[in-house]
């Protein structure tokens, strides 16, 4: 067993110039379990309410338009706070931000469980989103200090597997809880699991060196306006909001973004990581991530509608037919985490995204009366391709940044993922509004195009210019 004296020596060493190269294996396993549990709760809670939303709206006498803010409030809180919280993690320590966010998540889950009005539930969900953002914004930065440099790909592979599995089982968890209990238990279940995670985190999460600077409040506000209003504007465009409103949102978001960029260019360690964007390998990894997650969200949003409208599958059938996708991601992610330790990430990601695109295109061209196996192998191919892409891309993005800027890299990773997913959801809405009859097929072919765009961007990392910036 790893003794308390060893922990003290380990923590003392963080005050020196060099950080230890990862945690010892017994403590490392506890730390990555803490990260995995926090990730699972944060990701599952982004989808678990969808299934129960009609029931919640009826119980609280709320309209569907008002009740949707139970979901939107959570997502928007995450979007506007990812970069500020990542910067805060660099300043006060990733461990503190993670544990504070976890504590907030537990408390607000309890409030959501006892909420008797829509207003209180929405406020609780917004605060719960800020708690989740604390964990989501810096989890990959923490992984960098939990695992030795040589095994970073394995740690990020575990992260990818947890996210993929959690995204897939969210609706299933909700359906299971709702079959034996009422909707407040969707939030109450976070309390015992969160307390267990908090206890593990207190024992195992590493202390990291703090950056000698103050938190930049003006930049945090500008960042929140830029990304928050930008995401709202994208969503408005896809859901038929008046064009005047969408234009105003875009103009305000662009103006705030311009002010943010101008302010950040004069800073050594900016909240918006412009310093990292000067590293070609980091920039290419970010730009590869955006179309890839756009492709994934296009597919995951369109496929249930596609299966229901074209083949008449029930909700249960759709759930079963989609299950091979996350299974394949979960299997491919740790494998690709090991492969990236031996082969270039640009090559692995390019191959993965090509396979992903092939899988999506074959889904769009599936026969009219497919056997279950016809659907399953296409879903497996799509999931395996995305799993092969995601871990090497994340590992390269984080590894390209200096260790002291891991928080900024982790926050930018979250922003790229969020932007891609938001654009993907909006494009599905546009496809369906333009062509209700075959909009889902158009969405799948569009997803194929974005996957291939991501593959082309990924391969650029194999060039001499694209390969610059690996920090380890």
C-alpha positions, 0 to 999 in steps of 0.5 A: 500500500502507498503510505501516508508518508509517501503521500506527504513526500509526493505533495511536498515535491510539487512545490519544486520546479519539476512535477513528478511524472504521474502518480504511483500506481495504487494512487493513480487508480483511485485518482482516475476512478475519481475523474471517471465518476465525475465525468460520468455524472456530468455527462449523464446529467446532460441527457438524463432529463430528456426522457423525463422532460414531459413528466417534469413539465406536467408535474410542475405545470410548465409549458414545454417551451419553459421546461426546455430550460431545464436542459438548456440552462445546464448546457449553457452554464457549461459552455460559458464557464469552460475557459474561465474555470480552466484558467482558474484551475491553473491559478489555484490548482486543478484539484481545488477546482475539481473538488469545489465543482463536485461539491457544488454538483452534489448540493445542487443535485439535492436542491433539484431533487426537492424542487417544487417549482420550475424556477427553482429547478431551473436555477438548480440545474444552472448551478449544477451545470457550473459544478459539472463545468468545473469537472469537465473543464480540467479533467484532461489537465488532471489526467496529465498529472495522474499518468506518466508522460509515456502512458498519457494516451492510456489515461485519455483513452479511459476518459474517452471511453467514459464519455462515450459510454455515459453519453449512450447510457444516459437515456437508459439510466433515466428510463430505468429510474423512471420505471421504479421511481419518480423524476426527483430520483434522477437528481437524488442518485447523484448524492451518494455517488458524488459523496463517494467520488468526493472522498476518493478525490480528497485522498487521491487527486494530485496537487499541482503547481499554481500559476503566479497570476490573478484571475482575469474577470473582464476576460471571463465575462467577455468569454461567457458572452462570446461563447454563450451568446454564440451558441444561443445564436447558432441554436436560434438559426436552426430552430426558426427564430426570427432572423433579426434576433439571430443577427443581433445575437451574432453581432453582439457575440462577435463584438465581445469576441473581438474585444476578448481577442484584443485583450488576450493578445497582450497577456502572457497566459491568456484565458483564451489560449491564443498562446497555444493557438500559435503552436501548429500541432495544437491548432490543427488538433483543435480544428480537427476536433470541431468538424469531427464532433459536428459530424458525430452530433449530426449522426447521433441526432439524425439516426433515431429520427432516420430509423423511426421514419424510414424503418418504423423502429420503436423507441426500444428497437432504436435504443438496441440498434444504436447500442453497438456505436458506444460499445465500439467507441469504448473498445476502440478508445483504449486501443487507440490510446496505446497505438498513439504511443507508437504511431503518429496521431495525424495518421491514426485520427485520419484513418479513424475519421475515414472509417467513421465517414464510411460507416455514416455513408453506409448508414445513409445508403442502407437497404429499405428492409435491412436485417438487424446485422445490416444495421449493427455492422454499420454502427460498429464501424462508425463507433470504432472509427470515432473511437480510433480518432478521439483518443489520439486527437485529445492526447495530441492536443493536451501534449502539444501544450506546455504542462503549466498551460494544461488547463487552457488546453483542456478548456479549449478542448471542451470549447471545440467539442461544444461548438462542434456538437452545437453546429451539428445539432443546428445542421440537423434542424436545418436539414429537416426544415428544408426537406422533411421527407429525406432530411435525415439522410441528407444529415447523414451525408452531411455528417460524412462530409464533416468526417472527411474534412476532419480527416484531411485536417488531421493528416496535415499534422504529418507535415513538418509544419503541423508536427511542431509543438509537441511538449510531452 
